[in-house]
Amino acid sequence: MRIFFCGLFLLLTNSTSLQAADEPKRLVALVDYIGGDYRNAVEGAKIVNQIEYDEMLEFATRSLEIFKQLKANEGGRDTAGIEKDLQALASHIKEKSGEKVVPDLAQQIKERLIATYKIVTHPKTLPDVETAKVVYIQNCAQCHGATGRGDGSDAATMRPREPRPANFHDKDLMAGLSPFKAFNTTTFGIQGTGMPNFSALSEADRWQAAFYVLSLRFSLQQSSAGKTLFEAKKPARQFTDVATLATTTDGELTEKLSALFPAKEESEKVLAYLRRGLLEERKPDPLLRARAYLGEALDFYRQGKKQEAYQRSVDAYLDGFELAEPALFAKDASFGRELESRFTEFRSSIRRGDDITRIRELHSQLETRLARAAEILRDDDAASGTYTLFNAALIILREGLEAALIVSAIIAVLKTTGAVEAIRYVHLGWGLALVSGLLTWAMAQTVITVSGAQREIIEGFTSIFAALVLFSVSYWLISKIEAKKWQQYIQHKVQEALTVRRVAAFVGVSFLAVYREAFETVLFYQALWLQSPSTQNFVICGLLVGLALLAVVVWSIFKLGLKIPLRLFFGISSALLYLLAFVFAGDGIKNIQAAGWFSETPVQHLPRIPVLGIYPTVETLSAQGVIALALIFALLWVAKGPARANTR
């Protein structure tokens, strides 16, 4: 333990690579160490460990030197007002004051520095254990071992050989360690040892690793038993507060818990729950998971494991980015689409077997953009009430418009043809779709687990099937343009045109059009709802506003459809359904590609136009090419209609 913290001290005090802006953080880390370890040096005004005591004297002296430099950088001002306290701290250590005085004074100094310089001592939320494990395995396990016992594969060959990597199962070591101290270690490294700095990792990743190392020595059984004990006592919420857990050492937590759980075995189990169980209860951060999976994909590719690399790149999109996609699109849709295209490019590059340099470049671009995405989602200003209301209204308007256009067009056609009885089947179709969408979402939250791949496959095949049905209905509509005597057609052909099969097609297309949007809409609103509890009322208001606007738009389309000339009406309706079939075909193939079922062959220099379902890959464009050719054929067929009639 002494070697571990000594290394940290050497780095904090001697590293010339750190800028002056880091001096407050270095001073906080040093004072934090003094406050936490003084008890190991002095007890009852007596030295109990001479080596530890000598370190305390050295650290106190060095803290004054750091403060002197900090004061000089600030024009001779003692901004935090800690000079006298630092001097008193050094005096108390020299006088071997009681083990309570020094820690309390050190805590006061630390808190003042943190407040003055706004030093971040904890993440916004607790990490989740799954993502944290991936970060740890990728960056720490080589030396510290997969289970944290200091027996990693690189431990035997690292230079220098001593001190050995820390063993995170050592109770003495962990008693003086907090996630904040571990975070400082990963940030700065330890000069003169094999412990490098990991400042290249994002701050979020460093917090993931810092919390994870404190969970390693506890078993699942200990954590489960600790949860039962903890919930039975219902202690103060401060025990589960992220700031408390980040800045409190295991020894300090145990001391606090002992008041509620006098039995040492019980307090140890509760500590296991606080250090491990709370992390296991956290839902994974999708963007962190995406970055972790992308890192694994890059590692697999380096090792020549192309298939594993490709699968991990698919996982990064489906089980990572896509889960954050609704919230990101709600805040910055253009950036979200651009980031989505980067994932496609990364997957395609791996599948083609591009040079590792190109894979690294694409990975770096994704890393940068995912970090930016995290900033966008963390931006509290963007979660204002007005902004939330606008987005909530836009979601239902945007997602509902496609489905509403289809349904309203079909209903208008049926009214025009006099087949009013068939309208109820169309209503039945979209009504069932809404219920099915809600049920699918509810089951995905409770009964079943819908993976990212399954979600994409469902959406993909639903879109393709919807495109086929839309094509069938639109072709039927456009074929009616050639009817010269529509009233005669209504009288003699309505029953023939609206057979059970045709009505079933109308029901099917209304169901598919609405179901395709319903589940996706629920996901968007769920993300917006969880984004900021303080704006949830605005989400409800936005939904109501969006529904009202959607109703006005649908009503306008419906009324306009009944007033325009019949030939023009059928032409517009048919064109609309063809356009939606074109969009659905592109979306469907794109979704199935994302699940890894279809290959992705990018077409260079073509724009990405999601509103038209255009994604520049050979596969999506081929499917849409078939739809376009079918349209051309239909138009030619209609154009030749009069000629065919004259030959009869």
C-alpha positions, -999 to +999 in steps of 0.1 A: +000+000+000+028+024+009+045+017-025+013+023-043+006+057-028+043+067-028+043+062-065+012+084-068+029+110-047+061+110-068+040+116-099+019+143-085+049+162-071+076+157-097+060+152-132+071+181-154+046+172-181+016+184-160+006+220-166+002+246-139-036+243-144-033+209-127-017+221-096-050+225-076-058+189-085-023+177-075-027+196-042-061+180-036-048+146-043-018+151-020-039+165+009-064+137+003-037+112+008-025+128+040-060+128+055-066+092+046-033+077+056-023+097+087-041+071+110-016+045+098+013+067+110+001+082+143-021+068+170-028+085+203+000+111+197+025+083+192+042+071+160+030+036+151+048+034+118+080+055+113+081+050+076+045+062+072+052+091+096+082+102+076+061+102+045+035+124+062+062+150+070+075+149+035+040+152+020+032+181+043+064+199+032+057+192-005+021+205-001+034+238+010+058+239-020+030+232-044+009+259-028+037+283-031+039+277-069+001+279-072+001+312-053+028+326-076+008+316-107-021+336-093-002+368-087+006+362-051-031+356-041-043+329-018-075+323-038-087+294-018-077+308+016-058+277+026-022+289+034-027+291+072-044+258+072-016+241+052+009+255+076-012+243+106-015+209+089+023+206+087+027+217+124+001+192+136+020+164+118+053+175+133+037+176+168+021+142+162-013+156+170-041+131+176-052+110+146-085+130+144-071+165+140-050+160+109-077+142+088-103+168+097-080+197+088-070+179+056-106+174+047-113+211+052-084+221+029-095+196+003-131+208+003-120+245-001-098+237-030-125+217-047-150+245-042-127+273-053-113+256-084-145+236-092-126+203-093-147+174-104-145+147-078-171+123-091-190+114-122-225+125-128-239+090-123-226+057-111-209+036-138-225+003-148-206-028-141-208-043-177-193-013-194-168-007-166-156-043-169-149-038-206-129-007-200-109-024-173-102-055-194-091-034-223-068-011-204-059-026-170-061-064-170-028-069-189-010-059-157-035-061-128-051-093-141-087-100-151-098-104-115-076-076-102-050-097-082-020-081-099-012-112-119-018-100-155+000-114-185+023-084-188+032-082-150+062-104-154+078-085-182+069-049-173+097-024-166+106-016-139+097-049-122+090-033-089+067-023-074+044-050-086+009-041-100-016-034-072-036-063-059-072-049-056-081-078-032-057-065-006-079-052+022-052-029+036-047-013+002-084-009-004-091+005+030-072+037+020-084+038-016-114+057-030-126+059-066-114+095-067-079+084-057-080+056-083-092+082-109-062+104-101-039+074-106-053+065-140-052+102-150-016+109-140+000+074-139+028+067-114+062+080-123+091+055-119+068+024-120+051+004-147+019+023-142+014+046-172-010+075-173-043+069-191-051+106-198-059+096-234-090+077-221-121+098-218-129+111-183-160+088-183-139+057-190-114+066-162-143+068-138-156+035-150-122+019-142-119+037-109-152+024-096-147-011-110-114-018-092-131-012-059-158-038-068-134-066-077-128-081-043-165-087-036-185-117-047-220-117-061-232-136-030-217-109-007-233-082-027-268-099-027-266-105+011-255-069+016-285-056-004-309-074+018-292-060+050-290-025+035-327-024+025-339-038+058-321-009+077-331+018+051-300+040+060-296+076+048-294+082+010-259+096+014-246+060+014-257+056-022-249+091-034-224+091-062-203+119-047-200+101-014-191+068-030-165+084-052-147+104-025-149+080+004-124+052+010-134+017+019-121+022+054-142+053+058-173+037+045-168+007+068-164+030+097-197+048+089-215+015+083-204+001+116-228+024+134-257+006+116-242-028+113-220-035+143-212-070+132-180-069+110-193-095+087-226-076+081-208-043+074-185-061+049-215-074+030-232-040+029-199-026+017-199-052-011-234-041-021-223-004-022-192-011-042-205-039-065-242-042-062-251-006-070-230-008-102-247-040-112-281-023-108-271+005-132-283+004-167-254+005-192-245+038-208-251+030-245-224+054-258-198+040-234-208+005-244-205+015-281-170+028-275-160-003-256-173-026-284-156-005-310-123-009-291-128-046-291-135-046-328-102-028-334-083-052-312-099-082-330-090-067-364-054-062-353-052-099-344-065-109-378-099-120-365-120-103-391-153-120-384-151-113-347-142-077-355-172-072-378-196-087-353-183-064-325-187-034-349-224-045-354-228-049-316-214-014-311-241+000-332-271-022-322-265-026-285-247+007-280-253+037-302-288+028-313-300+028-277-289+064-274-300+073-309-336+086-300-323+110-274-295+122-296-317+127-327-341+146-305-313+171-297-293+171-329-307+150-357-282+161-384-252+151-361-270+119-352-274+109-389-238+118-396-226+096-367-248+068-379-232+069-413-197+067-396-208+034-380-218+021-415-185+031-429-166+014-401-185-018-405-181-018-443-143-011-440-139-041-417-160-064-440-139-054-470-107-061-452-092-026-455-057-018-442-054-015-404-044+021-408-078+029-424-096+010-396-077+030-370-086+062-387-123+054-388-122+042-352-106+075-341-133+095-360-160+075-342-144+080-308-143+117-313-179+119-324-191+096-297-175+119-271-192+148-288-225+129-286-221+123-249-215+161-245-247+168-264-267+144-242-252+158-210-260+194-221-286+205-195-293+237-214-307+216-243-332+200-219-350+232-213-388+231-212-393+249-245-368+227-262-383+196-248-418+206-258-407+214-293-390+180-297-419+161-282-443+177-307-419+171-336-415+134-328-452+125-331-456+149-360-426+134-379-432+098-371-470+100-375-471+118-408-459+089-429-485+065-414-512+092-414-506+100-451-511+063-460-542+058-439-558+090-449-551+084-486-567+049-485-597+062-466-602+090-491-600+066-520-626+043-503-650+072-497-646+084-533-654+050-546-684+047-524-669+017-504-676+033-471-681-001-454-645-010-461-632+020-441-638+003-408-612-023-418-586+003-424-594+018-389-591-017-376-557-021-391-541+011-377-559+005-343-544-029-340-510-015-350-511+010-322-520-016-297-494-040-311-467-013-309-475-006-272-476-043-264-443-049-281-427-021-261-442-033-228-431-069-234-396-057-243-395-038-210-408-067-188-413-101-202-389-106-231-356-091-242-355-076-277-318-073-287-306-046-311-303-071-339-338-084-334-352-049-333-335-040-366-347-073-382-383-066-371-382-031-384-364-041-416-387-069-427-418-049-416-406-020-439-399-043-468-433-060-465-450-026-461-432-015-493-446-044-512-481-039-500-479-001-507-467-009-542-496-032-548-522-007-536-506+022-554-505+002-586-542-005-583-548+032-578-528+044-607-545+018-630-578+036-623-566+068-639-575+054-673-611+049-665-630+074-686-664+069-670-656+067-633-692+068-622-700+038-643-670+021-627-683+029-592-717+014-601-705-018-617-670-025-605-667-014-568-676-048-555-651-064-579-623-040-570-629-042-533-628-080-529-619-096-497-583-098-509-583-060-517-598-051-484-572-073-467-545-054-485-559-021-472-560-035-437-525-048-440-510-016-453-526+005-426-514-019-400-479-021-413-476+017-419-486+025-383-469-004-365-436+005-381-438+039-366-455+031-333-427+011-316-401+036-328-421+065-315-425+049-281-387+045-279-382+082-288-406+093-261-391+070-236-356+085-242-371+121-240-390+112-208-359+099-191-336+127-204-346+152-177-372+145-149-377+183-145-391+186-181-414+156-182-445+178-181-433+195-212-430+160-229-467+154-222-476+189-235-454+184-266-471+151-273-505+167-271-494+197-293-479+173-318-511+152-319-532+183-325-509+194-353-510+160-368-548+159-367-549+192-385-525+180-412-544+148-418-577+166-419-564+190-444-550+162-466-583+144-464-604+174-473-581+185-501-582+150-515-620+151-518-621+184-536-594+180-563-603+164-597-606+126-596-578+119-621-555+142-602-565+128-569-557+092-579-525+104-595-514+122-563-525+093-540-506+068-562-475+089-563-476+093-525-478+056-519-451+049-545-429+074-527-435+058-494-428+023-509-395+037-522-386+051-487-397+019-469-376-003-493-345+018-485-351+018-448-359-019-447-326-029-464-307-005-443-321-020-410-313-055-421-278-044-431-273-030-396-282-064-381-254-079-402-277-100-425-268-081-457-235-068-468-229-031-470-212-018-502-209+020-499-213+041-531-189+070-529-199+106-535-236+100-532-256+119-505-273+103-476-310+114-476-328+096-447-361+114-454-362+096-488-348+064-474-317+069-495-285+054-479-256+053-504-250+015-505-253-008-535-279-029-517-303-002-506-301+016-540-307-017-558-339-023-539-351+012-546-341+008-582-365-020-585-393+002-571-383+030-595-384+006-625-418-007-614-431+029-613-418+035-648-435+003-660-467+014-644-467+048-660-459+033-694-488+008-689-512+036-681-500+058-710-507+029-734-541+024-719-560+044-745-542+027-773-552-007-759-588+005-756-589+016-793-577-018-806-605-036-789 
